Amino acid sequence: MTESIKALVERRVAGKSLDAPFYTSDEVFDLDMKAIFAKHWIFVASEPEVAEPGDALVVNVGTASIIIVRDDEGEIRAFHNVCRHRGVRMIPEGATMIGNIVCPYHSWTYGLDGKLKFYEHMGEDFKPGCNSLKSVALRSIGGLLFICLSDNPPGDIDEMARVMERIWPPITCAKLVLPIRQT
């Protein structure tokens, strides 16, 4: 933590609003992203938002763009919304239906399982299996979808699942239909 953020925290008065830089400072934002949002589980959607194979939802968490998609086998998956070829964001934020995930730059094509299916001009030594989309940790608890951007997600999600699933039955498509987000 930098000296300027330490000074902000030390000036904080309990029971009062935070100083404006807590809400407007790029430095505070970056610290929040690194210390909280990059390391902890975050609720991002519900299962009915990706009810059918090919349903996809792109959510942004800070500077990270994440694709939530139901694959052809009905499994819900999460991937970084970044083409492994040139780093282009492939799907705009919001809800959509897709057959494959296609990069608009050079048309690299990924299946809904994140595996690279189509690429051109990469040479004989190219290994498509090493260029799948990067997965993001995803858990469904009672039909609520949580992601964690960390490579080592914390285990506290297991306790939350234990408590939530005991008191709250899962949300299913038959019980809840959410409006599709317009982009």
C-alpha positions in Angstrom: 0.0 0.0 0.0 1.4 3.4 -0.9 1.9 6.3 1.5 -1.0 8.2 -0.1 -3.4 5.3 0.4 -2.2 4.8 4.0 -2.8 8.5 4.7 -6.4 8.2 3.3 -7.1 5.2 5.5 -5.6 6.9 8.6 -7.8 10.0 8.0 -11.0 7.9 7.8 -13.6 8.7 10.4 -15.6 5.7 11.6 -19.3 6.1 10.9 -18.7 8.8 8.3 -18.5 8.8 4.5 -15.2 8.0 2.9 -13.1 10.8 1.4 -13.7 11.3 -2.3 -10.4 9.7 -3.4 -11.7 6.3 -2.2 -14.2 6.6 -5.0 -12.3 8.5 -7.7 -8.6 7.5 -7.4 -7.1 5.2 -10.0 -4.6 4.1 -7.3 -7.4 3.0 -4.9 -9.2 1.3 -7.8 -6.1 -0.6 -8.7 -5.6 -1.7 -5.1 -9.2 -2.8 -4.8 -8.9 -4.8 -8.0 -5.7 -6.5 -6.9 -6.6 -7.1 -3.2 -10.2 -7.9 -3.5 -11.7 -8.6 -7.0 -8.7 -10.5 -8.3 -8.6 -12.9 -5.3 -12.1 -13.5 -4.2 -15.3 -15.1 -5.5 -17.7 -12.6 -7.2 -21.3 -13.1 -8.1 -21.8 -12.4 -11.8 -25.0 -14.0 -13.1 -27.6 -16.7 -12.5 -27.9 -20.0 -14.4 -31.1 -18.9 -16.3 -29.1 -16.2 -18.0 -27.2 -19.0 -19.8 -30.1 -21.5 -19.9 -29.4 -23.2 -23.3 -26.3 -24.5 -25.1 -24.8 -21.5 -26.9 -26.2 -18.9 -24.5 -23.3 -16.6 -23.5 -22.9 -13.7 -21.2 -19.9 -11.4 -21.1 -19.2 -9.6 -17.8 -16.5 -7.1 -17.0 -14.7 -7.2 -13.6 -12.5 -4.1 -13.6 -10.3 -4.5 -16.7 -11.0 -8.2 -17.0 -13.6 -9.4 -19.5 -15.1 -12.8 -18.9 -17.3 -15.0 -21.1 -19.8 -17.2 -19.3 -21.2 -19.8 -21.7 -23.2 -23.0 -21.6 -21.5 -25.6 -23.8 -23.0 -28.2 -26.0 -23.1 -30.7 -23.1 -25.0 -28.3 -20.9 -22.0 -27.4 -18.7 -21.5 -23.8 -17.7 -18.0 -22.5 -18.3 -16.1 -19.3 -17.8 -13.1 -18.0 -19.9 -11.1 -14.8 -20.3 -12.6 -13.0 -23.2 -9.2 -12.7 -24.9 -8.1 -14.3 -28.1 -4.9 -16.2 -27.6 -3.5 -15.0 -30.9 -3.5 -11.2 -30.6 -5.3 -10.5 -27.4 -8.5 -9.1 -28.9 -11.7 -9.1 -27.0 -13.9 -11.5 -28.9 -17.5 -10.9 -27.6 -18.9 -7.5 -26.5 -20.3 -7.1 -23.0 -23.8 -8.4 -22.5 -25.9 -11.5 -23.4 -25.8 -13.3 -26.8 -26.2 -16.7 -28.4 -23.2 -18.3 -30.1 -22.2 -21.5 -31.9 -18.5 -20.9 -31.5 -16.4 -18.1 -30.0 -14.8 -16.3 -33.0 -12.1 -13.6 -32.8 -13.1 -10.7 -35.0 -9.4 -10.0 -35.8 -8.1 -13.2 -37.6 -11.1 -15.5 -37.1 -9.4 -17.8 -34.7 -12.4 -20.0 -33.6 -12.9 -21.6 -30.2 -15.5 -24.2 -29.3 -17.9 -23.6 -26.4 -15.5 -25.8 -24.4 -12.7 -23.2 -25.0 -10.6 -25.4 -27.3 -9.1 -23.8 -30.4 -10.8 -25.3 -33.4 -9.7 -23.1 -36.4 -6.6 -21.0 -37.0 -4.6 -20.2 -40.1 -1.0 -19.7 -41.1 0.6 -20.8 -37.9 3.2 -23.2 -39.2 4.0 -26.9 -38.6 5.2 -26.5 -35.0 2.0 -24.8 -33.9 0.2 -26.6 -31.1 -3.5 -25.7 -31.0 -3.9 -27.6 -27.7 -1.7 -25.1 -26.0 -3.8 -22.2 -27.2 -7.2 -22.9 -25.7 -9.0 -20.0 -24.0 -7.8 -19.4 -20.5 -10.4 -20.7 -18.0 -11.8 -18.8 -15.1 -12.8 -20.5 -11.9 -16.6 -20.8 -11.8 -19.0 -22.2 -9.2 -22.8 -22.4 -9.3 -24.4 -22.3 -5.9 -28.2 -22.6 -5.9 -28.2 -21.5 -9.5 -26.1 -18.3 -8.7 -22.9 -18.1 -10.7 -19.7 -17.0 -9.0 -16.3 -16.5 -10.6 -12.8 -16.0 -9.2 -10.0 -14.5 -11.2 -7.3 -15.9 -9.1 -5.2 -18.9 -10.3 -5.7 -20.2 -6.7 -9.3 -19.5 -5.7 -10.0 -19.4 -2.0 -11.8 -22.4 -0.5 -14.3 -20.2 1.4 -16.8 -20.8 -1.4 -17.3 -24.4 -0.1 -18.6 -23.1 3.2 -20.9 -20.5 1.4 -22.2 -23.4 -0.8 -22.9 -25.6 2.3 -24.9 -22.8 4.0 -26.7 -21.5 0.9 -27.7 -24.9 -0.5 -29.1 -25.9 2.9 -31.5 -22.9 3.1 -32.0 -21.9 -0.6 -33.1 -24.3 -3.3 -31.4 -24.0 -6.6 -32.7 -21.5 -9.2 -33.8 -23.3 -12.3 -35.0 -22.0 -15.7 -38.5 -23.1 -14.8 -38.5 -21.0 -11.6 -37.0 -17.8 -12.8 -36.7 -16.2 -16.2 -34.5 -13.1 -16.3 -34.8 -10.5 -19.0 -31.9 -10.6 -21.5 -29.5 -7.7 -21.1 -29.5 -5.4 -24.1 -26.1 -4.3 -25.4 
